[in-house]
Amino acid sequence: MKWFWIGFWAFLTALIVSAAMMRPDTVDATLAFVGTFLTVAAWTLFITAIVAIVVGGGIAAWIIVRKHQIKSLRQQDGHYPLQRVKTKNNGVAIIDPNAMVGPVLVLDRATGAAFEYEPAAGWQVQATIRAMVERTRTAQAMFQGDESRSSEWGSQHRGDRITAAAAKLIDGPRHQPAMPQPAPAALPALPAPPVRIYTPEEAFDANTRTRLAMGAGTDDGEIVQWDMLQAPHLRVHGKSQGSGKTNLIQTLAAGAVRTGARLIVLDRRRFKDWAAFEGRADLVDTRDPRHFAQAVVRLCKLYQERDALLGQHGAPNIAALEQPPQRVVVVISEFGALCATAQAEGVLDEVLYPLSLILREAGAAGVHVLIEDQVVDQRWPRGISANAEPVTGYLPVNYGAAGGYYDAHKLAPYQFHFAGTVFGTWPMAAVLPLALAGVQRRQAAASSRAAGGGSTHVNSNELAHELAPVNSNELAPAAADSWYEWTLANYLPAHPELLQTDASGRGIGVKALGEAMAAAAGKDYESMKGMASGVAKRLRSEV
């Protein structure tokens, strides 16, 4: 190899010198050729060396890893290393072959459980063989093991001699390893304590003025109640047919009238589900959306009168009064359909604002609202949906969140979710006549229906002036009066510029007032700007 490089460089030198002597004009070309040749040769050698290093390193690494893997499976110094096996649940099962009695071990990769198979000769023979193996391992443990060096001679060392003490220890009796014992038979499960099944009559008897039975819990059978002080209003959701919404609302309605509450039913289906309550409740036909709007406005006035009564006595709620007025439970059936017809007739705004006020503030005044609808949709203002506790029955997959319970598709018919508890309701069809038999018919309540199924006009002691039919022209002024009072109490003190006008005579701050009213009612600005303009004009003329 030495002579090759000497000859190679001599050849290049002779080539350049001869070119300089014989053809001086080719010296530059010769030098360029030699430089190019050397560059290509250097890169070729460099790349070859890199490839050789990478390939050689990879082969060497694979050999080392493979050698370690093979070595990890072999016995060393009479002892097998622990074996690690990955299971399907991302766990690791660690197996100690030295603790095995039998020759075969089966591992369930799904659960990580290991089972030893009994040898054909039986466990007793296998245990004897294992005792002999342990004797050999004892001897191995007493002297230098594999890959050990006890002197400078290394592998040529003849090894240690067995002493008398070592031989005595090896020949001594050894304890046989414990044989696997069969798993003890599983103890019989203790019988579950009997779940008491409450009848509807027992549930009604447990009602109070502020706690009404809804059903029985599916886990423990205990009665689930609506606490009207903790959750003044409810919204009941579920599929249109078969979920049991009407049955649940009838249960609450029957409990309300049995405890002396005034029941008002706003229904657009000609009271097909409320015949048992005839004479015991105020039944208001809301097929005409203006009747629906009138009833809501009157209820809002009733709440405001009671609120003023609380203010006179300094009471936080009607329970603190010496002679509290009768609680009122209002059932609004098919709220979504009612809102759709009200919107078509242009009276939706006259419904939603007073209803939002009732749900926000009327609980302390003893006015409670039960709203029935399939789900919460875009027609529900935030002031209504946020202030009514959801009670959710069966809904199709992916619709549970719209009803307040994600797993509503798992509920059976007549099962509901309320405040973290799943409960079932009692069938009311056969129970209602008996449950309401002890409730006196209201002598002052006369339901007179117009021929052909017209609206039901209610005339009662306390609610005669609240729910009596009124002229439809009163709706808009009633809503305007409410917004006027709201602006005086909540908006004008912080925005006195609302009473001023600009150089052209236009009111200042009307748009800001409309945006504030829209935010309070959960609507957009366009639907409230006309009301804001009217309220601002009235303020400038009266304040």
ChimeraX attribute file (.defattr): number of C-alpha atoms within 10 A of each C-alpha:
attribute: neighborCount
match mode: 1-to-1
recipient: residues
	/A:1	6
	/A:2	6
	/A:3	7
	/A:4	9
	/A:5	10
	/A:6	10
	/A:7	12
	/A:8	10
	/A:9	11
	/A:10	11
	/A:11	12
	/A:12	13
	/A:13	12
	/A:14	11
	/A:15	15
	/A:16	17
	/A:17	14
	/A:18	12
	/A:19	18
	/A:20	15
	/A:21	11
	/A:22	10
	/A:23	10
	/A:24	13
	/A:25	11
	/A:26	14
	/A:27	18
	/A:28	13
	/A:29	11
	/A:30	17
	/A:31	15
	/A:32	12
	/A:33	12
	/A:34	15
	/A:35	12
	/A:36	12
	/A:37	11
	/A:38	12
	/A:39	12
	/A:40	12
	/A:41	11
	/A:42	12
	/A:43	11
	/A:44	12
	/A:45	12
	/A:46	12
	/A:47	11
	/A:48	12
	/A:49	12
	/A:50	12
	/A:51	12
	/A:52	12
	/A:53	12
	/A:54	12
	/A:55	12
	/A:56	12
	/A:57	12
	/A:58	12
	/A:59	12
	/A:60	12
	/A:61	12
	/A:62	12
	/A:63	12
	/A:64	12
	/A:65	12
	/A:66	12
	/A:67	11
	/A:68	11
	/A:69	11
	/A:70	10
	/A:71	12
	/A:72	14
	/A:73	12
	/A:74	12
	/A:75	12
	/A:76	14
	/A:77	17
	/A:78	18
	/A:79	14
	/A:80	15
	/A:81	16
	/A:82	13
	/A:83	13
	/A:84	11
	/A:85	14
	/A:86	13
	/A:87	16
	/A:88	12
	/A:89	10
	/A:90	9
	/A:91	13
	/A:92	14
	/A:93	18
	/A:94	13
	/A:95	16
	/A:96	13
	/A:97	16
	/A:98	14
	/A:99	10
	/A:100	15
	/A:101	23
	/A:102	20
	/A:103	11
	/A:104	12
	/A:105	14
	/A:106	11
	/A:107	15
	/A:108	12
	/A:109	17
	/A:110	12
	/A:111	12
	/A:112	17
	/A:113	11
	/A:114	14
	/A:115	11
	/A:116	14
	/A:117	13
	/A:118	15
	/A:119	14
	/A:120	8
	/A:121	8
	/A:122	10
	/A:123	16
	/A:124	12
	/A:125	12
	/A:126	18
	/A:127	17
	/A:128	15
	/A:129	14
	/A:130	18
	/A:131	18
	/A:132	13
	/A:133	12
	/A:134	19
	/A:135	17
	/A:136	13
	/A:137	15
	/A:138	17
	/A:139	17
	/A:140	16
	/A:141	13
	/A:142	14
	/A:143	16
	/A:144	13
	/A:145	13
	/A:146	11
	/A:147	9
	/A:148	10
	/A:149	14
	/A:150	14
	/A:151	11
	/A:152	8
	/A:153	9
	/A:154	12
	/A:155	12
	/A:156	9
	/A:157	11
	/A:158	10
	/A:159	13
	/A:160	10
	/A:161	8
	/A:162	12
	/A:163	9
	/A:164	9
	/A:165	9
	/A:166	15
	/A:167	11
	/A:168	11
	/A:169	15
	/A:170	17
	/A:171	11
	/A:172	10
	/A:173	10
	/A:174	13
	/A:175	9
	/A:176	14
	/A:177	15
	/A:178	9
	/A:179	13
	/A:180	12
	/A:181	6
	/A:182	6
	/A:183	6
	/A:184	6
	/A:185	6
	/A:186	6
	/A:187	6
	/A:188	6
	/A:189	6
	/A:190	6
	/A:191	6
	/A:192	6
	/A:193	7
	/A:194	8
	/A:195	11
	/A:196	11
	/A:197	13
	/A:198	14
	/A:199	13
	/A:200	22
	/A:201	11
	/A:202	12
	/A:203	21
	/A:204	20
	/A:205	14
	/A:206	14
	/A:207	18
	/A:208	16
	/A:209	17
	/A:210	18
	/A:211	19
	/A:212	26
	/A:213	25
	/A:214	27
	/A:215	28
	/A:216	25
	/A:217	19
	/A:218	17
	/A:219	10
	/A:220	13
	/A:221	16
	/A:222	16
	/A:223	23
	/A:224	22
	/A:225	19
	/A:226	20
	/A:227	15
	/A:228	18
	/A:229	15
	/A:230	11
	/A:231	15
	/A:232	25
	/A:233	27
	/A:234	24
	/A:235	27
	/A:236	28
	/A:237	30
	/A:238	29
	/A:239	21
	/A:240	15
	/A:241	11
	/A:242	14
	/A:243	22
	/A:244	25
	/A:245	28
	/A:246	20
	/A:247	19
	/A:248	25
	/A:249	22
	/A:250	22
	/A:251	25
	/A:252	23
	/A:253	24
	/A:254	27
	/A:255	25
	/A:256	24
	/A:257	22
	/A:258	23
	/A:259	18
	/A:260	15
	/A:261	21
	/A:262	20
	/A:263	20
	/A:264	22
	/A:265	21
	/A:266	26
	/A:267	23
	/A:268	21
	/A:269	13
	/A:270	18
	/A:271	18
	/A:272	9
	/A:273	13
	/A:274	16
	/A:275	12
	/A:276	19
	/A:277	22
	/A:278	15
	/A:279	17
	/A:280	21
	/A:281	26
	/A:282	25
	/A:283	26
	/A:284	25
	/A:285	24
	/A:286	26
	/A:287	19
	/A:288	15
	/A:289	24
	/A:290	24
	/A:291	24
	/A:292	25
	/A:293	25
	/A:294	25
	/A:295	23
	/A:296	25
	/A:297	27
	/A:298	22
	/A:299	22
	/A:300	24
	/A:301	18
	/A:302	21
	/A:303	22
	/A:304	17
	/A:305	13
	/A:306	21
	/A:307	20
	/A:308	13
	/A:309	17
	/A:310	19
	/A:311	12
	/A:312	9
	/A:313	13
	/A:314	11
	/A:315	16
	/A:316	13
	/A:317	20
	/A:318	22
	/A:319	17
	/A:320	12
	/A:321	14
	/A:322	9
	/A:323	8
	/A:324	14
	/A:325	15
	/A:326	15
	/A:327	22
	/A:328	22
	/A:329	23
	/A:330	22
	/A:331	24
	/A:332	23
	/A:333	23
	/A:334	18
	/A:335	22
	/A:336	20
	/A:337	15
	/A:338	24
	/A:339	21
	/A:340	14
	/A:341	18
	/A:342	24
	/A:343	16
	/A:344	11
	/A:345	12
	/A:346	12
	/A:347	20
	/A:348	20
	/A:349	20
	/A:350	23
	/A:351	23
	/A:352	24
	/A:353	24
	/A:354	23
	/A:355	22
	/A:356	23
	/A:357	18
	/A:358	27
	/A:359	22
	/A:360	17
	/A:361	16
	/A:362	24
	/A:363	23
	/A:364	20
	/A:365	28
	/A:366	25
	/A:367	26
	/A:368	24
	/A:369	22
	/A:370	21
	/A:371	23
	/A:372	21
	/A:373	21
	/A:374	25
	/A:375	24
	/A:376	21
	/A:377	12
	/A:378	8
	/A:379	15
	/A:380	18
	/A:381	18
	/A:382	15
	/A:383	20
	/A:384	24
	/A:385	19
	/A:386	14
	/A:387	19
	/A:388	20
	/A:389	19
	/A:390	24
	/A:391	22
	/A:392	31
	/A:393	34
	/A:394	30
	/A:395	26
	/A:396	13
	/A:397	12
	/A:398	11
	/A:399	20
	/A:400	21
	/A:401	15
	/A:402	16
	/A:403	24
	/A:404	22
	/A:405	22
	/A:406	15
	/A:407	18
	/A:408	26
	/A:409	17
	/A:410	14
	/A:411	19
	/A:412	15
	/A:413	17
	/A:414	21
	/A:415	25
	/A:416	30
	/A:417	22
	/A:418	20
	/A:419	13
	/A:420	7
	/A:421	13
	/A:422	19
	/A:423	23
	/A:424	23
	/A:425	24
	/A:426	20
	/A:427	16
	/A:428	18
	/A:429	11
	/A:430	9
	/A:431	14
	/A:432	16
	/A:433	14
	/A:434	12
	/A:435	19
	/A:436	17
	/A:437	11
	/A:438	9
	/A:439	16
	/A:440	12
	/A:441	14
	/A:442	14
	/A:443	10
	/A:444	13
	/A:445	20
	/A:446	17
	/A:447	18
	/A:448	12
	/A:449	14
	/A:450	10
	/A:451	7
	/A:452	6
	/A:453	9
	/A:454	14
	/A:455	22
	/A:456	22
	/A:457	21
	/A:458	25
	/A:459	19
	/A:460	19
	/A:461	11
	/A:462	13
	/A:463	18
	/A:464	15
	/A:465	15
	/A:466	20
	/A:467	23
	/A:468	17
	/A:469	18
	/A:470	15
	/A:471	9
	/A:472	12
	/A:473	9
	/A:474	11
	/A:475	20
	/A:476	14
	/A:477	11
	/A:478	18
	/A:479	17
	/A:480	16
	/A:481	12
	/A:482	17
	/A:483	19
	/A:484	19
	/A:485	12
	/A:486	13
	/A:487	20
	/A:488	13
	/A:489	11
	/A:490	10
	/A:491	16
	/A:492	16
	/A:493	11
	/A:494	9
	/A:495	13
	/A:496	11
	/A:497	13
	/A:498	21
	/A:499	19
	/A:500	14
	/A:501	13
	/A:502	8
	/A:503	6
	/A:504	6
	/A:505	8
	/A:506	11
	/A:507	18
	/A:508	16
	/A:509	18
	/A:510	22
	/A:511	17
	/A:512	15
	/A:513	24
	/A:514	23
	/A:515	19
	/A:516	17
	/A:517	24
	/A:518	18
	/A:519	15
	/A:520	15
	/A:521	21
	/A:522	18
	/A:523	19
	/A:524	13
	/A:525	18
	/A:526	11
	/A:527	14
	/A:528	20
	/A:529	19
	/A:530	14
	/A:531	19
	/A:532	26
	/A:533	17
	/A:534	14
	/A:535	22
	/A:536	23
	/A:537	15
	/A:538	13
	/A:539	17
	/A:540	13
	/A:541	8
	/A:542	7
	/A:543	7
